[in-house]
Amino acid sequence: MFGGKTGTGSLTVTIENGRDGELLWRFFKTMGDGIATSTDDLIERMIKRWREISLIQSRQ
């Protein structure tokens, strides 16, 4: 396996009210160079972070 920089990635998740489209919750995360060894790893790390934060929010 070859290693190298993966570049950057960003993830935005929004939850909106289905009746009127009002924004209820928004999550935005960016990660930069060197945080992951592959594109797949970068995506997995972003999704994991989103899951952690969404669980914390749902418990409040």
C-alpha positions as CSV (number, residue, x, y, z in Angstrom):
1,M,0.0,0.0,0.0
2,F,1.3,3.5,-0.9
3,G,0.7,6.4,1.5
4,G,0.4,10.0,0.8
5,K,-1.7,13.1,1.3
6,T,-5.4,12.7,0.9
7,G,-6.2,16.4,0.4
8,T,-9.2,17.8,2.3
9,G,-12.7,16.8,2.8
10,S,-15.9,18.4,4.1
11,L,-19.2,16.9,5.3
12,T,-22.5,18.8,5.8
13,V,-25.6,17.2,7.3
14,T,-28.8,19.2,7.7
15,I,-32.1,18.2,9.3
16,E,-35.1,20.2,8.3
17,N,-38.7,20.3,9.2
18,G,-40.7,18.4,6.6
19,R,-43.7,20.7,6.8
20,D,-42.1,24.1,6.2
21,G,-38.4,23.4,5.5
22,E,-37.2,25.2,8.7
23,L,-33.6,24.2,9.6
24,L,-33.6,22.2,12.8
25,W,-30.0,21.0,13.0
26,R,-26.8,21.4,11.0
27,F,-23.4,19.7,11.3
28,F,-20.4,20.9,9.3
29,K,-17.0,19.4,9.5
30,T,-13.8,19.8,7.5
31,M,-10.6,17.8,7.7
32,G,-7.3,18.6,6.2
33,D,-4.0,17.1,4.9
34,G,-2.4,14.4,6.9
35,I,-5.5,13.4,9.0
36,A,-6.0,10.2,7.0
37,T,-4.1,7.7,5.0
38,S,-6.7,7.4,2.2
39,T,-9.9,8.9,0.9
40,D,-11.9,6.1,2.4
41,D,-10.2,6.7,5.8
42,L,-11.0,10.4,5.6
43,I,-14.7,9.7,4.9
44,E,-14.9,7.1,7.7
45,R,-13.4,9.6,10.2
46,M,-15.8,12.3,9.2
47,I,-18.8,10.0,9.5
48,K,-17.6,8.7,12.8
49,R,-17.3,12.3,14.2
50,W,-20.8,13.1,12.9
51,R,-22.3,10.1,14.6
52,E,-20.6,11.0,17.9
53,I,-21.9,14.5,17.8
54,S,-25.4,13.5,16.7
55,L,-25.6,11.0,19.6
56,I,-24.6,13.7,22.1
57,Q,-27.2,16.1,20.7
58,S,-29.9,13.5,20.8
59,R,-29.3,12.9,24.5
60,Q,-29.6,16.6,25.5
